[in-house]
Structures are given as C-alpha cells and as structure tokens.
Amino acid sequence: MKILVTGGSGLLGQYLNISLSKENEILSTYNRNIGNCGQYNSAKVDIRDSDALLRVFKSFSPEIVIHTAAISDTIVNSEISPKDVYDVNVNATFYIVKLCREFNAKLIYTSTDLVYAGYRGSYLKEDAKLIPLSLYAETKLMGEVKIQEALDDYIILRTALLFGFGLNHSRCHFQFLFKQLSKNIPVKVFIDQYRSPLSLFEAARLISEMVKKDLHNEIINFGGPERVSRYELAERLCELKGFNKNLLIKVKLDDMPELPKVEDVSMNIEKMKSFGLVPKPLNEMIKNVIDKAY
C-alpha cells in the first residue's frame, strides 16, 4: 500500500513512520523539524503550499493519505496567530481533501476528542453533542465538516489524549510528568479532567491495522478502553514505575482559567472495537511505554 503521511515529524507521525513502513511504501512529510523522517522516504513540505502538495501527489500517487499535520496548541500565543491555525487546520485540510478526490486516495484524518461537549457525561459516543472550546478543537471540527462535504472515502478519527515519549524534538505532557517524577520533583496534575488515554505505540499499531481494513466514510472514537483523570493516569505511572505518589499535586481546571475547561471527553470505543481494532488495557500500554523507552 502506498501511504502518504502528513505531519510525519510530529508526535504521532514519527511512530506512524516506524509502524507503517514495515508493510507499506510510505512518503512522510515534515516542515520545520525532520524528526525521524530522514530515515524513510520523505519530503519537506509546508502543507499550506498547494503547489508543493500537488507535486507530492503527482510524484507519489498515494492510495491512502493519513493527515496528522496540525497546529495543536489549545492556547494561541504570540508566535501563532488564529490565521495560522485556520490556514493549517482548515484551508490546508480542504486542499488535501480535493487532492484525495482528484487522485482517488482514501483520507484518514486525525481529529480530536476535544470537539465534544465536555459536560455531557462519560463514555461519549460518536453522535454526542459537539461543542469545541478551543480554536484548535474548533478548526479540527471544521476540517471534519470539509471532509464529509467533499469526499467519498474517508475515516475521521476523534483521537484521545495520546501519551508516551515523543521522539527527537516532539514532546507530550506524559514525558514531562515522567521526567519530573524520576527526579523527585513535584508536578501538578488535573483531578477533574477525564479522557480515554491511548499510547503512541498503540495509536500507531491500530492505524497500521486500520489501513488493511475495508472501512469507508466512518467517524470513529479513537482512544483507550478506560476513563481516567490525568491524575489517575499519573497514579498508574507511579504504581508501575515505583515513583512517589506524594509528588503529585492535585489541581483543578478552575485553577488554570487560561485553559479551556473541558471536564469529561472520555469516549465510548465500541464502534472502533467492532472493526477488530482493540486497544490494550491502560496499565499494559503504560508498561509498554516504560519498557520500550527506558
């Protein structure tokens, strides 16, 4: 299978490069940071450059495009303007949609669990109410709409909190958490935000299995099997690694008003499992991350 990966040097993208390249011919794109893309067939592409994207599609002719590239900051800072976020997350996505249609390629799009209303309860299904509270989540949802309006062959993955150890330059909060705890440094963790965490290893494995399946025009909750708070995730890490739980400082969303108040976007993943895509238990995922990275 010929697979084009956008955002190939990102947090998930680098794991996809490793996993997908085992059984497929891949072309992985990156922009500012090369990550591990240099170890694979890759190209430096700003996805806002429509001419560059067209050249990639013409030269590679992908059968599947896995579109992970995005500006994922939940708080827009002075270095990233709302226009930048819109251009990357919406306009570039729409152009990729048009190219997928022109070149008859399936699109797998990584959206986010943050598109859901975070106050509607636990284990949300795919038809749950959508109220994105950040510009990132809003633009990812707009990307979903563009895909459904213009494409006949797509899979939209509403991706849960991804955890693990970022490769090269990429980083996530779990990695910061691990390093702080390993140095016996206290760390603040939310006790009132609930997600369905999925390890980077598992996310890449499941997507690698997904590309083999005959799935079309599906929106899928893409997460782990357990609903936990960020604090509970940190507790699990402490238990499995032997870190001191007393280093965990409990904080609430109200303590950090600059962040979107998303209380519970834990997801029901029965639809994903019905396709034979079954994630490992949370403790097993955490242990796998620890064992492989350290």
C-alpha positions, 0 to 999 in steps of 0.5 A: 500500500502506498501511504502518504503521511502528513505531519510525519515529524510530529508526535504521532507521525514519527511512530506512524513512520516506524509502524507503517513502513514495515508493510507499506511504501510510505512518503512522510512529510515534515516542515520545520523539524525532520524528526525521524523522517530522514530515515524513510522516504520523505519530503519537506513540505509546508502543507499550506503550499498547494503547489508543493502538495500537488507535486507530492501527489503527482510524484507519489500517487498515494492510495491512502493519505493519513493527515496528522499535520496540525497546529495543536496548541489549545492556547494561541500565543504570540508566535501563532496567530488564529490565521495560522491555525485556520490556514493549517487546520482548515484551508490546508485540510480542504486542499488535501481533501480535493487532492484525495478526490482528484487522485482517488486516495482514501483520507484518514484524518486525525481529529480530536476528542476535544470537539465534544461537549465536555459536560455531557457525561462519560463514555461519549459516543460518536453522535454526542453533542459537539461543542469545541472550546478551543480554536484548535478543537474548533478548526479540527471540527471544521476540517471534519465538516470539509471532509464529509462535504467533499469526499467519498472515502474517508475515516475521521478519527476523534483521537484521545489524549495520546501519551508516551515519549515523543521522539527527537524534538516532539514532546507530550505532557506524559514525558514531562510528568515522567521526567519530573517524577524520576527526579523527585520533583513535584508536578501538578496534575488535573483531578477533574479532567477525564479522557480515554488515554491511548499510547503512541505505540498503540495509536500507531499499531491500530492505524497500521491495522486500520489501513488493511481494513475495508472501512469507508466514510466512518467517524470513529472514537479513537482512544483507550478502553478506560476513563481516567483523570490525568491524575489517575493516569499519573497514579498508574505511572507511579504504581508501575514505575515505583515513583512517589505518589506524594509528588503529585499535586492535585489541581483543578481546571478552575485553577488554570482559567487560561485553559479551556475547561473541558471536564469529561471527553472520555469516549465510548470505543465500541464502534472502533472495537467492532472493526477488530481494532482493540486497544490494550488495557491502560496499565499494559500500554503504560508498561509498554511505554516504560519498557520500550523507552527506558 
